Structures are given as structure tokens and as C-alpha cells.
Amino acid sequence: MKSMIFFGAGASKSEGAPLQDELFSAYFNECSKDKDRYYNVLQDFFMKAYNLDVRNTKVFPTFEEILGLLYSAEKRRESFYFNTEEIKEGIIFSMAEILDRKFLKGSTYHNQLIEKLKKEQLLMDVIFITTNYDLLLDSAILSNGLDIDYGFKNIYKHQSECLPLYKIFGSLNWKYCDVCDNFLISSQIEDGMLKSIIKEDYACNICHNQFKSIIVPPTFYKEISNYYLNNIYHNLNKGLYEVENIIFCGYSFPDADLYIKFILKRAELYKDKPFNIIIINNYEGKLPEKIEKEKDKYKLFFNGNIHYTNHSFQDFCKEPERFIPH
């Protein structure tokens, strides 16, 4: 019986990653002494756009709001006072910078999960899906001597044990050329973590164009026309017809993930029977009203059996065999 394990932001939060609404505060706090090339650009942006002194506030607009404004300007081809491409790249850069700093010591729970799945001989029965850009799961897979199938064609020469990991919103170790569709991917492990290349500048060795990052921002304006992302969605769609169970880990089912919901609902409607849904998204101090709201959201969307557990991602990583139907 095959299962799909779907990772959201809560899974990375368990390893110490800031959530989206905490990223700006962490970036401006931790990078104030050794400022990178985007620090002053973003500092100026927040002062002019929101009258915020980044050194003296912990309250920032959401990623959704800022990137939504920038994408609105781009889509409508209207000026927005700022260099929208520069601000957008700066936001992506700041996210990569703070995540790199947070994960210097590698992952604990993700590594534990892969080790336990390997020990219980369950790895070949799962497909990994993640909305996270970080490299926690990638690093855990590679550190355990396994290969990764990102869902691209002719990217890896796969080992005998190759795990499907579909990063549906992009990754910190991917870059591509928007002229010739050349692709750059890092598989280098440093201090237990896969190397991030988002912050580095590379020129394409074929057409000499500058490589760009593949990061789909957390907004309703998701650009998913990229060739490589389309390969991922194709494989995600195929995978949904192979699995009976979907285990959501640290995923709150946000309204902005409309295309993901479309793929899930379409598969459910065409399958012979609905998915068996297991939700693992509890944490210490989670408010009862938030739990009920999240539970209702899942129950309203899916037609099949919904098992909303009171377990955390850490619990799942310790004993994944308890939650994966055999």
C-alpha cells in the first residue's frame, strides 16, 4: 500500500526554521552586522513602502502581501516606484540567507525519519511532497546514502534506491536559465546540509545568460509555467493515482495553495475511491480553536476518511510506521 507524505512549513519549524511571518525579523536581526548586498535595498523598501524601521520592529507585512504587490505590478506591466525584480530577488535572497544560518548544524527529525523508514523497509512505499524551499529533507535522504528523484527528466543518474521528492514550489539548490532552459542543481553536502546556491551568481555555460532561482512565492499569484516545475506537477499528478494514503505533516492547508488543491481534488474525483487522509500538525501551545478550524478545512475538502491526530511532526519522525498503513 503506497503512501504520499506531504510536508508543510510546520515540519521545518520543528528543526528551528522561522515561519514566513518570522523570516524578515530574523533576517534583519541576524544580518545587521555583516550586511549582504540586499540588506540596504530591503531596508529602504520597508521604510519607503511601509514606514518601518527594520532595526526596531518585529512586525512586518506578510510575504503574501509584499510579493502579491510586486507580482501585480509585473502582471499589469505598471510601475511600482521600486525596481520590482530587485526587491523580489532580495526577498528570496533574505529567505535563503536566514535558512542557511538556521540549518548550519543540519537536521535532526528529518534525518531520524529517513533512518526509521529505511530500517522499517518503508522507503520504497512512499512519495515525498514538500512545499518548503529548504534542504532539510534533501540532506537527510542524501546523508543516508540514497538518491533523489526531483521529478525532472535526465537530471540524475539514479541509484538502485532513489526516492521521489517533489518540491512543488522550488528549492534553494536549484537555478535555471530562462533563455535555453539549462538547469543547475547542487548535490554537495557541507556540514551535514545540502549546499544552497540561491545566493550565488552563475552564468549559463551554454548561452552565458544569468541563472535565476526557482522559487514560487507564497502568494495567490503563483507562476508555475516553468518547464521543470511542470515536470514536477506531472509526476505529482501521476503519483496521486498510485497512492491510497496521504499523510500531511505540518501543513495547514492554506487558501493560497489553490493549484495544489486543484490537483488533489481532481485526482480524488477520478480515483476509484477517496484518499485516506492523515493529518499530523500538532505542537505545544496550539490553540483549540485553531485546531478545530484546521480540522474543518480538511474535512470540508476531502471526501474520504479523515484522521486528524493530536501528534506532532517530531512524533511522526520517531515512529513513522505507526502512521503509515501497511
Secondary structure, 3 states (H helix, E strand, C coil): CCEEEEECHHHHHCCCCCCHHHHHHHHHHHCCCCCCCCHHHHHHHHHHHHCCCHHHCCCCCCHHHHHHHHHHHHHHCCCCCCCHHHHHHHHHHHHHHHHHHHCCCCCCHHHHHHHHHHHCCCHHHEEEEECCCCCHHHHHHHHCCCEEECCCCCCCCCCCCEEEEEECCEEEEEEECCCCCCEEECCCEECCEECCCCCCCCECCCCCCECEEEECCCCCCCCCCCHHHHHHHHHHHHHHCCCCEEEEECCCCCCCCHHHHHHHHHHHHHCCCCCEEEEECCCCCCCHHHHHHHHHHHHHHCCCCEEECCCCHHHHHHCHHHCCCC
